[in-house]
Amino acid sequence: MDLRAELLKSIWYAFTALDVEKSGKVSKSQLKVLSHNLYTVLCIPHDPVALEEHFRDDDDGPVSSQGYMPYLNKYILDKVEEGAFVKENFDELCWTLTAKKNYKPDRNGNSVVSHQDAFKLWCLFNFLSEDKYPLVMVPDEVEYLLKKICTAMNVELNSCELEDFLSQEPQGQGGLTVWQFLDMVNSGRFLRGIEQEAISMAVEEVYQEVIEDVLKQGYLWKKGQLRRNWSERWFMLKPSALSYYMSEERKEKKGSITLDKHCCVEVLPDRDGKRCMFCVKTSSRTYEMSASDTRQRQEWTLAIQTAIRLQAEGKKSLHKDLKQKRREQREQREQRKAAKEEETQRLKQLQEEKERKLQELELLKEAQRQAEILLQEEEQRRRQQHEEMQRTLEIQLREAEQARASMQAEMVLKEAEAERQRKRILELEDMQERLQEALQQEVKARQDEEAVRYAQARLLAEEEEKLKQLMKLKEEQEEYIIRTQMEKQVLKQEMENKNKCLEEAQKQLEEVRVNRQRVDQDVMAAQRKLRQASTNVKHWNVQMNRLMHPIGPGDKRTNVSGGVFAGYQPLLSRRDSSLKLKQRVEDKGSDPTRENSKENVSNGGNSSTLPSPDADTMATEPTN
């Protein structure tokens, strides 16, 4: 806080004291008197011409504070020089003007503080008040000032009682006015039981420390420079100098030690009958001093080091620096408090937003439950349709079983007819055995028969491999059915889990419909395979009819000249083909539905490419 701001605070009180009607304006004559007194106490040369020119008579009406400020700044405050006047006299002038109107001590003489102490408290209030008008002192500074006064009296301040008082007292602009503060002190609420003299001494000590920048004062023994004798002096330490006097009345100043950043203080050992010694070293001289005890020496050394530090940092007042730091701390607390309130408000908004979203979520859940009910109804309807379709398929399968039974009966008849044909072949073989002329051809035929049997074994192995493939296809079909059922269960589980959005549920329903169409296609494919199986059965009936064609006697004797057994090898080959055909018919009779469903996949319509045996395939197989 610079000198101009300090002076303006006191002048503000004087100006408001002159404003009797509280209209914010003061008469010109009063302002002339105030300005003249300010010239005097601030030791500024009088300028009556400027004074009369500014407050000339043709300017109608009183002058407001805004109208007085240009003159005050230009002709008074701009000419003020620090150190050229006594600050206490200036404050007394302003206090005298404002106290007559505003300060109301106890008329019975029961005031805790005297009029002079009230003036000093007024000065302390101006120093610690905020730089905003009207001037107020925040509760933290009130507590700080009262603690300083109580500490000077070795009394502890009751902070709880102070907080109660501040909470009950109406505060304007966030703090107490000086008159509220003085009334609080005069009430004796915080200084009860303490004599007025002790209070005056404490106020004087705090006034000197805060206003006059006295860091420490007290008696010390000082060693002289010329006579080298020890003398007791009253020392007073300020940030710029350490002055010493004959006594504590400070009427006769004996000298001063100028302090700067090059000075230092050191503790000395006891000697010359003196103890608790220390010295202050300047650039030109070393001053030796002795304190009464170790505690006093430590306090003095710390205070002198503080003064040297302030000089090194370019600061003129310790309490101005402390006040600025406390103000910065309050601003930081206010900022943190505002940030906390803002965070609380933001959290509250987030909580409201969360509740709103929860309500929306409840609405969505309700809509989802409705959608699930619709899906369940649709699923139940689809299941009924599937059950109807399954019953239809079961009916078709029973019809297929009946067709298979009829086919098996026909196959039994065909086998009986084939048995009769085999008997006739055996008779022909007997006739061939009686032919001794073809002994060598018979041996050769037997060799051929061995080769044919080997080929037959190979064909049987192939048939077994194909049978394994058919079994594998059956297992794959069963796995496909199981997988389809598992997919159906997974689909149902996904339909239950994916309940976040109605649109996703509709997509899943569409997939179920596609799967239903695929199953319908599979059923149609099974029906087509059944029809193909019926066609194959008819085809085999035709083939069996051709096989049943009897062999006429003497058909093989027409080529006797070329060899009696020239056609024996083809007969064996055809006979093997008939055996293979019989095996396939038996396989089809055991599981026609499986054969028909897998035959088109594995063989690609093999049944239509098998050779058509004729009556010549019923040739006689030679026996051993």
C-alpha positions as CSV (number, residue, x, y, z in Angstrom):
1,M,0.0,0.0,0.0
2,D,1.7,3.2,-1.1
3,L,1.7,6.6,0.6
4,R,-1.1,8.1,-1.6
5,A,-3.5,5.2,-0.7
6,E,-2.8,5.6,3.0
7,L,-3.5,9.4,2.8
8,L,-6.6,8.9,0.8
9,K,-8.1,6.6,3.5
10,S,-7.8,9.2,6.2
11,I,-9.0,12.0,3.9
12,W,-12.0,9.9,3.0
13,Y,-13.0,9.9,6.7
14,A,-12.6,13.6,6.9
15,F,-14.6,14.2,3.7
16,T,-17.5,12.0,4.9
17,A,-17.4,13.7,8.3
18,L,-18.0,17.0,6.6
19,D,-20.9,15.5,4.6
20,V,-23.5,16.2,7.3
21,E,-26.5,15.4,5.1
22,K,-24.9,12.2,3.8
23,S,-25.6,13.2,0.2
24,G,-22.1,12.6,-1.0
25,K,-21.4,16.4,-1.3
26,V,-19.6,18.9,0.9
27,S,-19.9,22.7,0.9
28,K,-17.0,24.7,-0.7
29,S,-16.2,26.6,2.5
30,Q,-15.6,23.4,4.4
31,L,-13.5,22.0,1.6
32,K,-11.4,25.2,1.6
33,V,-10.8,24.8,5.3
34,L,-10.0,21.1,4.9
35,S,-7.6,21.8,2.0
36,H,-5.8,24.6,4.0
37,N,-5.3,22.2,6.9
38,L,-4.0,19.5,4.6
39,Y,-1.5,22.0,3.2
40,T,-0.3,22.7,6.7
41,V,0.0,19.1,8.1
42,L,1.6,17.8,4.9
43,C,4.1,20.6,4.8
44,I,3.1,21.7,1.3
45,P,3.5,25.3,0.2
46,H,0.1,27.1,0.1
47,D,-1.3,28.0,-3.3
48,P,-4.3,30.3,-2.6
49,V,-4.8,31.2,-6.2
50,A,-5.3,27.6,-7.3
51,L,-7.5,27.1,-4.2
52,E,-9.8,30.0,-5.0
53,E,-9.8,29.2,-8.7
54,H,-10.9,25.7,-8.1
55,F,-13.6,26.7,-5.6
56,R,-14.7,29.9,-7.3
57,D,-18.0,31.4,-6.2
58,D,-19.7,31.2,-9.6
59,D,-19.6,27.4,-9.3
60,D,-23.0,26.7,-7.9
61,G,-23.8,24.1,-5.3
62,P,-21.6,21.8,-3.0
63,V,-18.8,19.6,-4.4
64,S,-18.9,15.8,-4.5
65,S,-16.0,13.6,-3.8
66,Q,-15.5,13.1,-7.6
67,G,-15.4,16.9,-8.0
68,Y,-12.9,17.3,-5.2
69,M,-10.6,14.5,-6.2
70,P,-9.0,16.3,-9.3
71,Y,-7.9,19.2,-7.1
72,L,-6.8,16.9,-4.3
73,N,-4.6,14.8,-6.6
74,K,-3.1,17.7,-8.5
75,Y,-2.4,20.3,-5.9
76,I,-2.0,18.2,-2.7
77,L,-1.2,14.5,-3.2
78,D,1.1,15.0,-6.1
79,K,3.2,17.4,-4.1
80,V,3.5,15.2,-1.0
81,E,7.0,13.9,-0.2
82,E,7.5,10.9,2.0
83,G,9.4,11.9,5.2
84,A,8.7,15.6,4.8
85,F,5.8,15.5,7.2
86,V,4.7,13.8,10.4
87,K,2.2,11.1,9.5
88,E,0.8,11.1,13.0
89,N,-0.2,14.8,12.8
90,F,-2.0,14.1,9.5
91,D,-3.9,11.2,11.0
92,E,-4.8,13.3,14.1
93,L,-6.3,16.0,11.8
94,C,-8.5,13.5,10.0
95,W,-9.4,11.7,13.2
96,T,-10.4,14.9,14.9
97,L,-12.8,15.7,12.0
98,T,-14.4,12.3,11.9
99,A,-14.4,11.4,15.6
100,K,-16.6,14.4,16.5
101,K,-19.4,13.0,14.3
102,N,-19.0,9.2,14.4
103,Y,-17.1,8.1,17.5
104,K,-19.4,7.7,20.5
105,P,-17.6,6.5,23.6
106,D,-19.5,5.6,26.8
107,R,-20.8,8.8,28.4
108,N,-20.4,7.4,31.9
109,G,-16.7,7.0,31.4
110,N,-16.8,3.2,31.3
111,S,-15.0,2.9,27.9
112,V,-12.3,0.3,27.8
113,V,-10.0,2.4,25.7
114,S,-9.1,6.1,26.0
115,H,-9.6,8.7,23.2
116,Q,-5.9,8.5,22.3
117,D,-6.1,4.7,22.2
118,A,-9.2,4.9,20.0
119,F,-7.2,7.2,17.6
120,K,-4.4,4.6,17.4
121,L,-6.9,1.8,16.8
122,W,-8.4,3.9,14.1
123,C,-5.0,4.2,12.5
124,L,-4.5,0.5,12.8
125,F,-7.9,-0.1,11.3
126,N,-7.0,2.1,8.3
127,F,-3.7,0.3,7.8
128,L,-5.4,-3.2,7.8
129,S,-8.6,-2.3,6.0
130,E,-9.3,-3.3,2.4
131,D,-8.5,-0.9,-0.4
132,K,-12.2,-0.4,-1.2
133,Y,-14.7,2.3,-0.2
134,P,-16.5,2.4,2.1
135,L,-13.6,1.1,4.2
136,V,-14.1,-2.2,6.1
137,M,-11.8,-4.7,7.8
138,V,-12.4,-8.3,7.0
139,P,-13.0,-10.8,9.9
140,D,-9.5,-12.3,9.4
141,E,-7.8,-9.0,9.9
142,V,-10.0,-8.2,12.9
143,E,-8.9,-11.4,14.6
144,Y,-5.3,-10.7,13.6
145,L,-5.4,-7.2,15.2
146,L,-7.1,-8.4,18.4
147,K,-4.6,-11.3,18.7
148,K,-1.7,-8.9,18.4
149,I,-3.2,-6.7,21.2
150,C,-3.9,-9.7,23.4
151,T,-0.4,-11.1,22.8
152,A,1.1,-7.8,23.9
153,M,-0.8,-8.2,27.2
154,N,0.1,-11.9,27.5
155,V,-3.6,-12.7,27.2
156,E,-5.2,-15.3,25.0
157,L,-8.0,-14.3,22.7
158,N,-11.2,-16.3,22.8
159,S,-11.6,-17.1,19.1
160,C,-15.0,-18.8,19.5
161,E,-16.5,-15.8,21.2
162,L,-15.1,-13.6,18.5
163,E,-16.6,-15.8,15.8
164,D,-20.0,-15.7,17.5
165,F,-19.8,-11.9,17.8
166,L,-18.9,-11.5,14.1
167,S,-21.7,-13.9,13.0
168,Q,-24.2,-11.8,15.0
169,E,-22.9,-8.4,14.0
170,P,-24.3,-7.1,10.6
171,Q,-21.4,-6.7,8.2
172,G,-21.5,-4.5,5.2
173,Q,-19.3,-5.1,2.2
174,G,-18.0,-8.3,3.9
175,G,-16.4,-6.8,7.0
176,L,-16.7,-4.4,10.0
177,T,-16.5,-0.6,9.8
178,V,-14.1,1.3,12.1
179,W,-17.0,2.4,14.3
180,Q,-18.3,-1.1,14.7
181,F,-14.8,-2.2,15.5
182,L,-14.4,0.5,18.2
183,D,-17.8,-0.3,19.7
184,M,-16.8,-3.9,19.9
185,V,-13.5,-3.1,21.7
186,N,-15.3,-0.6,24.1
187,S,-17.9,-3.2,24.9
188,G,-15.2,-5.0,27.0
189,R,-16.4,-8.4,25.6
190,F,-12.9,-9.5,24.7
191,L,-10.8,-7.4,27.1
192,R,-12.8,-7.8,30.3
193,G,-10.9,-7.8,33.6
194,I,-7.9,-5.9,32.1
195,E,-6.9,-2.5,33.3
196,Q,-7.1,0.4,30.9
197,E,-3.4,1.2,31.4
198,A,-2.4,-2.3,30.3
199,I,-4.7,-2.0,27.3
200,S,-3.1,1.4,26.4
201,M,0.4,0.0,26.6
202,A,-0.6,-3.0,24.4
203,V,-2.3,-0.7,21.9
204,E,0.8,1.6,21.9
205,E,3.1,-1.4,21.3
206,V,1.0,-2.7,18.4
207,Y,0.7,0.8,17.0
208,Q,4.5,1.3,17.0
209,E,5.0,-2.2,15.5
210,V,2.5,-1.9,12.7
211,I,2.2,1.8,12.0
212,E,5.7,3.1,12.9
213,D,7.3,-0.2,11.6
214,V,9.1,-0.8,14.9
215,L,10.3,-4.4,14.7
216,K,11.7,-4.5,18.3
217,Q,12.6,-2.1,21.1
218,G,14.1,-2.4,24.5
219,Y,17.2,-1.9,26.6
220,L,20.6,-3.2,25.6
221,W,24.2,-2.5,26.7
222,K,26.3,-0.9,24.0
223,K,30.1,-0.6,23.8
224,G,31.3,2.8,23.0
225,Q,33.6,3.5,20.0
226,L,36.1,5.9,21.6
227,R,36.0,5.3,25.4
228,R,35.2,1.6,24.9
229,N,33.0,1.6,28.0
230,W,29.6,-0.1,28.2
231,S,26.4,2.1,28.4
232,E,22.8,1.0,28.7
233,R,20.7,2.5,25.9
234,W,17.1,2.2,24.7
235,F,17.2,0.6,21.2
236,M,14.4,0.9,18.6
237,L,14.7,-1.3,15.5
238,K,13.1,-0.3,12.2
239,P,13.6,-1.8,8.8
240,S,16.0,1.0,7.7
241,A,17.9,1.7,11.0
242,L,18.6,0.7,14.5
243,S,18.3,3.8,16.7
244,Y,19.3,4.2,20.4
245,Y,18.2,6.7,23.0
246,M,19.1,7.6,26.5
247,S,15.8,6.2,27.9
248,E,12.6,4.7,26.7
249,E,10.9,8.2,26.5
250,R,13.1,8.7,23.4
251,K,13.6,12.3,24.1
252,E,17.4,12.3,23.6
253,K,18.6,10.3,20.6
254,K,22.2,9.2,21.0
255,G,22.8,7.6,17.5
256,S,21.5,5.4,14.8
257,I,22.9,2.4,12.9
258,T,21.9,2.5,9.2
259,L,21.0,-1.0,7.9
260,D,21.4,-2.3,4.4
261,K,21.8,-5.6,2.6
262,H,25.6,-5.6,3.3
263,C,25.1,-5.6,7.1
264,C,25.1,-8.7,9.2
265,V,24.6,-9.7,12.8
266,E,26.8,-12.2,14.7
267,V,26.7,-13.8,18.1
268,L,29.9,-13.1,20.3
269,P,31.3,-15.1,23.2
270,D,31.1,-13.6,26.7
271,R,34.0,-11.3,27.6
272,D,34.7,-8.1,29.6
273,G,32.2,-9.2,32.2
274,K,29.4,-9.1,29.7
275,R,27.3,-12.0,28.6
276,C,24.8,-12.7,25.8
277,M,26.8,-10.5,23.4
278,F,26.3,-10.0,19.7
279,C,27.5,-7.4,17.2
280,V,26.1,-5.6,14.1
281,K,28.6,-5.2,11.3
282,T,28.1,-2.5,8.8
283,S,30.4,-1.4,5.9
284,S,32.1,1.2,8.1
285,R,31.9,-0.1,11.7
286,T,31.1,-3.0,14.1
287,Y,28.7,-2.3,17.0
288,E,29.0,-4.6,20.0
289,M,25.9,-5.0,22.2
290,S,24.9,-7.2,25.2
291,A,21.4,-8.4,26.0
292,S,19.9,-9.3,29.4
293,D,19.6,-13.0,28.6
294,T,19.9,-15.5,25.9
295,R,16.3,-15.2,24.8
296,Q,16.6,-11.4,24.4
297,R,19.7,-11.9,22.3
298,Q,18.1,-14.4,20.1
299,E,15.0,-12.1,19.6
300,W,17.2,-9.1,18.8
301,T,19.4,-11.1,16.3
302,L,16.4,-12.5,14.5
303,A,14.7,-9.0,14.4
304,I,17.9,-7.4,13.0
305,Q,18.3,-10.2,10.4
306,T,14.6,-9.6,9.4
307,A,15.4,-5.9,8.9
308,I,18.4,-6.7,6.8
309,R,16.4,-9.1,4.7
310,L,13.7,-6.5,4.1
311,Q,16.4,-4.0,2.9
312,A,17.9,-6.7,0.6
313,E,14.5,-7.3,-0.9
314,G,13.8,-3.6,-1.3
315,K,10.8,-3.6,1.1
316,K,10.2,-0.7,3.5
317,S,7.7,-2.3,5.9
318,L,7.4,-5.7,7.3
319,H,3.7,-5.5,8.2
320,K,2.9,-4.2,4.7
321,D,4.5,-7.2,3.3
322,L,2.7,-9.5,5.8
323,K,-0.6,-7.8,5.0
324,Q,-0.1,-8.3,1.3
325,K,0.7,-12.0,1.9
326,R,-2.4,-12.4,4.1
327,R,-4.5,-10.7,1.4
328,E,-3.1,-13.0,-1.2
329,Q,-3.9,-16.0,1.0
330,R,-7.5,-14.8,1.5
331,E,-7.8,-14.4,-2.3
332,Q,-6.5,-17.9,-2.8
333,R,-8.9,-19.2,-0.2
334,E,-11.7,-17.3,-1.9
335,Q,-10.7,-18.7,-5.3
336,R,-10.5,-22.2,-3.8
337,K,-13.9,-21.7,-2.2
338,A,-15.4,-20.4,-5.4
339,A,-13.8,-23.3,-7.3
340,K,-15.2,-25.7,-4.7
341,E,-18.6,-24.1,-5.0
342,E,-18.4,-24.3,-8.8
343,E,-17.4,-27.9,-8.5
344,T,-20.3,-28.6,-6.1
345,Q,-22.7,-26.9,-8.5
346,R,-21.2,-28.9,-11.4
347,L,-21.6,-32.1,-9.4
348,K,-25.1,-31.2,-8.6
349,Q,-25.8,-30.6,-12.3
350,L,-24.2,-33.9,-13.1
351,Q,-26.4,-35.6,-10.4
352,E,-29.5,-34.0,-11.9
353,E,-28.4,-35.1,-15.4
354,K,-27.8,-38.6,-14.1
355,E,-31.2,-38.7,-12.5
356,R,-32.7,-37.5,-15.8
357,K,-30.8,-40.1,-17.7
358,L,-32.0,-42.8,-15.2
359,Q,-35.6,-41.7,-15.8
360,E,-35.0,-42.0,-19.6
361,L,-33.4,-45.4,-19.0
362,E,-36.4,-46.5,-17.1
363,L,-38.6,-45.4,-20.0
364,L,-36.3,-47.3,-22.4
365,K,-36.5,-50.4,-20.1
366,E,-40.3,-50.2,-20.1
367,A,-40.3,-49.9,-23.9
368,Q,-37.9,-52.7,-24.1
369,R,-40.1,-54.9,-21.9
370,Q,-43.0,-54.1,-24.2
371,A,-40.8,-55.1,-27.1
372,E,-39.8,-58.3,-25.4
373,I,-43.5,-59.2,-24.8
374,L,-44.1,-58.6,-28.5
375,L,-41.1,-60.7,-29.4
376,Q,-42.3,-63.5,-27.1
377,E,-45.7,-63.5,-28.8
378,E,-44.0,-63.6,-32.2
379,E,-41.7,-66.4,-31.0
380,Q,-44.7,-68.4,-29.7
381,R,-46.5,-67.9,-33.0
382,R,-43.4,-69.0,-34.9
383,R,-42.9,-72.0,-32.6
384,Q,-46.5,-73.1,-33.3
385,Q,-45.8,-72.8,-37.0
386,H,-42.6,-74.8,-36.6
387,E,-44.5,-77.5,-34.6
388,E,-47.1,-77.7,-37.4
389,M,-44.4,-78.0,-40.0
390,Q,-42.7,-80.7,-37.9
391,R,-45.9,-82.7,-37.6
392,T,-46.2,-82.5,-41.4
393,L,-42.7,-83.7,-41.8
394,E,-43.4,-86.6,-39.4
395,I,-46.3,-87.6,-41.5
396,Q,-44.2,-87.5,-44.6
397,L,-41.5,-89.5,-42.9
398,R,-44.1,-92.2,-41.9
399,E,-45.2,-92.3,-45.5
400,A,-41.6,-92.7,-46.5
401,E,-41.2,-95.6,-44.0
402,Q,-44.2,-97.3,-45.5
403,A,-42.7,-96.9,-48.9
404,R,-39.5,-98.3,-47.7
405,A,-41.3,-101.4,-46.2
406,S,-43.0,-101.9,-49.5
407,M,-39.7,-101.6,-51.3
408,Q,-38.2,-104.2,-49.0
409,A,-41.0,-106.6,-49.7
410,E,-40.4,-106.1,-53.4
411,M,-36.7,-106.7,-52.8
412,V,-37.4,-110.0,-51.1
413,L,-39.4,-111.1,-54.2
414,K,-36.5,-110.0,-56.4
415,E,-34.0,-111.9,-54.3
416,A,-36.1,-115.1,-54.6
417,E,-36.2,-114.7,-58.3
418,A,-32.4,-114.1,-58.3
419,E,-32.0,-117.3,-56.2
420,R,-33.8,-119.3,-58.9
421,Q,-31.5,-117.7,-61.5
422,R,-28.5,-118.6,-59.5
423,K,-29.7,-122.3,-59.4
424,R,-29.9,-122.3,-63.1
425,I,-26.4,-120.8,-63.3
426,L,-25.1,-123.6,-61.0
427,E,-26.6,-126.2,-63.4
428,L,-24.8,-124.5,-66.3
429,E,-21.6,-124.6,-64.2
430,D,-22.1,-128.4,-63.7
431,M,-22.4,-128.8,-67.4
432,Q,-19.1,-126.8,-67.9
433,E,-17.4,-129.1,-65.4
434,R,-18.3,-132.2,-67.3
435,L,-16.6,-130.7,-70.3
436,Q,-13.1,-132.2,-70.0
437,E,-11.9,-130.7,-73.3
438,A,-11.7,-127.2,-71.7
439,L,-9.6,-128.2,-68.7
440,Q,-6.8,-125.8,-69.5
441,Q,-9.2,-123.0,-70.3
442,E,-10.8,-123.7,-66.9
443,V,-7.5,-123.2,-65.1
444,K,-7.0,-120.0,-67.0
445,A,-10.5,-119.0,-66.1
446,R,-9.8,-119.7,-62.5
447,Q,-6.8,-117.4,-62.7
448,D,-9.0,-114.9,-64.2
449,E,-11.5,-115.5,-61.5
450,E,-8.8,-114.8,-58.9
451,A,-8.1,-111.5,-60.6
452,V,-11.8,-110.7,-60.7
453,R,-12.1,-111.6,-57.0
454,Y,-9.2,-109.2,-56.2
455,A,-11.0,-106.5,-58.2
456,Q,-14.2,-107.4,-56.4
457,A,-12.4,-107.1,-53.0
458,R,-11.0,-103.7,-54.2
459,L,-14.6,-102.7,-55.2
460,L,-15.9,-103.9,-51.8
461,A,-13.2,-101.8,-50.1
462,E,-14.3,-98.8,-52.1
463,E,-17.9,-99.6,-51.2
464,E,-16.8,-99.7,-47.5
465,E,-15.0,-96.4,-48.0
466,K,-18.1,-94.9,-49.5
467,L,-20.1,-96.3,-46.7
468,K,-17.8,-94.6,-44.2
469,Q,-18.2,-91.4,-46.1
470,L,-22.0,-91.9,-45.9
471,M,-21.7,-92.5,-42.2
472,K,-19.5,-89.4,-41.9
473,L,-22.1,-87.4,-43.8
474,K,-24.7,-88.7,-41.5
475,E,-22.7,-87.7,-38.5
476,E,-22.1,-84.3,-40.1
477,Q,-25.9,-84.0,-40.6
478,E,-26.5,-84.9,-37.0
479,E,-23.8,-82.4,-36.0
480,Y,-25.5,-79.8,-38.2
481,I,-28.9,-80.5,-36.6
482,I,-27.2,-80.2,-33.1
483,R,-25.4,-77.0,-34.2
484,T,-28.7,-75.7,-35.6
485,Q,-30.3,-76.4,-32.2
486,M,-27.4,-74.7,-30.4
487,E,-27.5,-71.8,-32.8
488,K,-31.2,-71.6,-32.0
489,Q,-30.5,-71.5,-28.3
490,V,-27.7,-69.0,-28.8
491,L,-30.0,-66.9,-30.9
492,K,-32.6,-67.0,-28.2
493,Q,-30.0,-66.0,-25.6
494,E,-28.9,-63.2,-27.8
495,M,-32.5,-62.0,-28.2
496,E,-32.8,-62.0,-24.4
497,N,-29.4,-60.2,-23.8
498,K,-29.7,-57.6,-26.6
499,N,-32.4,-55.7,-25.0
500,K,-30.8,-52.2,-25.3
501,C,-32.5,-51.2,-28.5
502,L,-35.7,-52.1,-30.2
503,E,-34.1,-51.8,-33.6
504,E,-31.5,-54.5,-32.7
505,A,-34.3,-56.8,-31.5
506,Q,-36.1,-56.4,-34.9
507,K,-32.8,-57.3,-36.6
508,Q,-32.6,-60.5,-34.6
509,L,-36.2,-61.3,-35.5
510,E,-35.3,-60.8,-39.1
511,E,-32.5,-63.3,-38.7
512,V,-34.8,-65.8,-37.1
513,R,-37.2,-65.4,-40.1
514,V,-34.3,-66.0,-42.5
515,N,-33.4,-69.2,-40.5
516,R,-37.0,-70.3,-40.7
517,Q,-36.9,-69.9,-44.5
518,R,-33.6,-71.8,-44.6
519,V,-35.3,-74.7,-42.7
520,D,-38.2,-74.6,-45.1
521,Q,-35.7,-74.8,-48.0
522,D,-34.1,-77.8,-46.2
523,V,-37.5,-79.5,-45.8
524,M,-38.2,-78.9,-49.5
525,A,-34.8,-80.3,-50.3
526,A,-35.6,-83.4,-48.2
527,Q,-38.9,-83.7,-50.1
528,R,-37.0,-83.5,-53.4
529,K,-34.6,-86.2,-52.2
530,L,-37.5,-88.4,-51.2
531,R,-38.9,-88.0,-54.7
532,Q,-35.5,-88.8,-56.1
533,A,-35.4,-91.9,-53.9
534,S,-38.8,-93.0,-55.4
535,T,-37.4,-92.4,-58.9
536,N,-34.3,-94.4,-58.0
537,V,-36.4,-97.3,-56.7
538,K,-38.4,-97.3,-59.9
539,H,-35.1,-97.4,-61.8
540,W,-33.8,-100.3,-59.8
541,N,-37.1,-102.1,-60.4
542,V,-36.5,-101.8,-64.1
543,Q,-32.9,-103.0,-63.7
544,M,-34.0,-106.0,-61.7
545,N,-36.6,-106.8,-64.3
546,R,-33.8,-106.9,-66.8
547,L,-31.8,-109.1,-64.6
548,M,-34.7,-111.5,-64.2
549,H,-34.7,-112.1,-67.9
550,P,-34.0,-115.9,-68.2
551,I,-31.0,-117.2,-70.2
552,G,-32.0,-119.5,-73.0
553,P,-30.2,-122.8,-73.3
554,G,-27.5,-123.0,-75.9
555,D,-26.8,-119.2,-76.0
556,K,-23.2,-119.8,-75.2
557,R,-22.7,-122.7,-77.6
558,T,-23.0,-120.6,-80.7
559,N,-19.3,-119.6,-80.4
560,V,-18.0,-123.1,-79.6
561,S,-15.6,-123.0,-82.5
562,G,-13.8,-120.0,-81.0
563,G,-13.5,-121.7,-77.6
564,V,-16.2,-123.0,-75.3
565,F,-15.3,-120.5,-72.5
566,A,-14.5,-117.5,-74.5
567,G,-17.3,-115.5,-72.7
568,Y,-16.5,-116.7,-69.2
569,Q,-14.6,-113.7,-68.1
570,P,-17.4,-111.2,-68.9
571,L,-19.8,-113.4,-67.0
572,L,-17.7,-113.2,-63.9
573,S,-17.5,-109.4,-64.2
574,R,-21.2,-109.1,-64.6
575,R,-21.8,-111.4,-61.8
576,D,-19.7,-109.2,-59.5
577,S,-21.6,-106.2,-60.7
578,S,-24.9,-107.9,-59.7
579,L,-23.4,-108.7,-56.3
580,K,-22.5,-105.0,-55.9
581,L,-26.0,-104.0,-56.9
582,K,-27.5,-106.4,-54.3
583,Q,-25.3,-104.9,-51.6
584,R,-26.4,-101.3,-52.5
585,V,-30.1,-102.4,-52.6
586,E,-29.6,-103.9,-49.1
587,D,-28.0,-100.6,-47.9
588,K,-30.9,-98.6,-49.3
589,G,-33.4,-101.0,-47.7
590,S,-31.8,-100.4,-44.3
591,D,-31.9,-96.6,-44.5
592,P,-33.5,-95.2,-47.7
593,T,-34.0,-91.8,-46.3
594,R,-30.3,-91.4,-45.3
595,E,-29.2,-93.0,-48.6
596,N,-31.4,-90.7,-50.7
597,S,-30.3,-87.6,-48.7
598,K,-26.6,-88.3,-48.9
599,E,-26.4,-90.1,-52.4
600,N,-26.9,-86.9,-54.3
601,V,-24.3,-85.1,-52.2
602,S,-21.5,-87.7,-52.3
603,N,-22.1,-89.5,-55.6
604,G,-23.7,-86.7,-57.6
605,G,-26.5,-89.0,-59.0
606,N,-24.4,-92.2,-59.2
607,S,-27.4,-94.4,-59.5
608,S,-28.2,-93.1,-63.0
609,T,-24.6,-94.0,-64.2
610,L,-24.5,-97.7,-63.0
611,P,-24.3,-100.3,-65.8
612,S,-27.6,-101.9,-66.8
613,P,-27.1,-105.6,-66.6
614,D,-29.0,-107.8,-69.1
615,A,-29.7,-111.5,-69.2
616,D,-26.1,-112.3,-70.0
617,T,-25.0,-111.3,-66.4
618,M,-26.6,-114.4,-65.1
619,A,-23.7,-116.6,-66.3
620,T,-22.6,-119.5,-64.3
621,E,-19.8,-118.9,-61.7
622,P,-17.4,-121.7,-61.6
623,T,-16.9,-123.3,-58.2
624,N,-14.0,-124.9,-56.6
